[in-house]
């Protein structure tokens, strides 16, 4: 094996190793339970009138009113 091939193999192995570590980190972050002191939105919190008007579930989505 030539020195260039050795370097290329080393870079390839390092890149694959870094990808595996990154994927393991992402999986750990996404499957982690929420922190103990994490704030949760209370179901009884009042929403603004504008928010309620903009998101009426029984009305079809109006693209013009949302700027699309």
C-alpha positions as CSV (number, residue, x, y, z in Angstrom):
1,X,0.0,0.0,0.0
2,X,1.3,3.4,-0.9
3,X,1.6,6.2,1.6
4,X,-1.2,8.1,-0.2
5,X,-3.5,5.1,0.1
6,X,-2.7,4.8,3.8
7,X,-3.6,8.4,4.4
8,X,-6.8,8.0,2.4
9,X,-7.8,4.9,4.4
10,X,-7.0,6.7,7.7
11,X,-9.2,9.7,6.7
12,X,-12.0,7.4,5.6
13,X,-11.9,5.5,8.9
14,X,-11.9,8.7,10.9
15,X,-14.8,10.1,8.9
16,X,-16.9,7.0,9.4
17,X,-16.0,7.0,13.1
18,X,-17.1,10.7,13.5
19,X,-20.4,9.9,11.7
20,X,-21.1,7.1,14.1
21,X,-20.3,9.2,17.1
22,X,-22.5,12.1,15.7
23,X,-25.4,9.7,15.1
24,X,-25.1,8.2,18.6
25,X,-25.2,11.7,20.1
26,X,-28.3,12.6,18.0
27,X,-30.1,9.4,19.1
28,X,-29.2,10.1,22.7
29,X,-30.5,13.7,22.6
30,X,-33.7,12.8,20.8
31,X,-34.6,9.9,23.2
32,X,-33.6,11.7,26.4
33,X,-36.5,12.3,28.8
34,X,-37.3,15.9,29.5
35,X,-35.4,17.5,32.4
36,X,-37.0,17.5,35.8
37,X,-37.5,21.2,36.0
38,X,-38.6,21.6,32.4
39,X,-41.6,23.8,32.1
40,X,-44.7,22.3,30.6
41,X,-47.5,24.3,29.1
42,X,-50.5,24.2,31.3
43,X,-53.7,23.2,29.6
44,X,-55.6,26.0,31.2
45,X,-53.4,28.8,29.9
46,X,-55.4,31.4,28.1
47,X,-54.5,32.0,24.4
48,X,-54.6,35.4,22.8
49,X,-57.7,36.3,20.7
50,X,-55.5,36.7,17.6
51,X,-54.1,33.2,18.1
52,X,-57.5,31.7,18.5
53,X,-58.8,33.6,15.5
54,X,-55.9,32.5,13.3
55,X,-56.3,28.8,14.2
56,X,-60.0,28.0,14.2
57,X,-60.1,24.2,13.7
58,X,-63.5,24.2,12.0
59,X,-62.6,26.7,9.3
60,X,-60.5,25.9,6.2
61,X,-57.0,27.4,6.1
62,X,-57.0,30.8,4.5
63,X,-53.7,31.3,2.7
64,X,-54.5,35.0,1.9
65,X,-54.9,36.0,5.5
66,X,-51.6,34.3,6.4
67,X,-49.7,36.0,3.6
68,X,-49.3,33.1,1.2
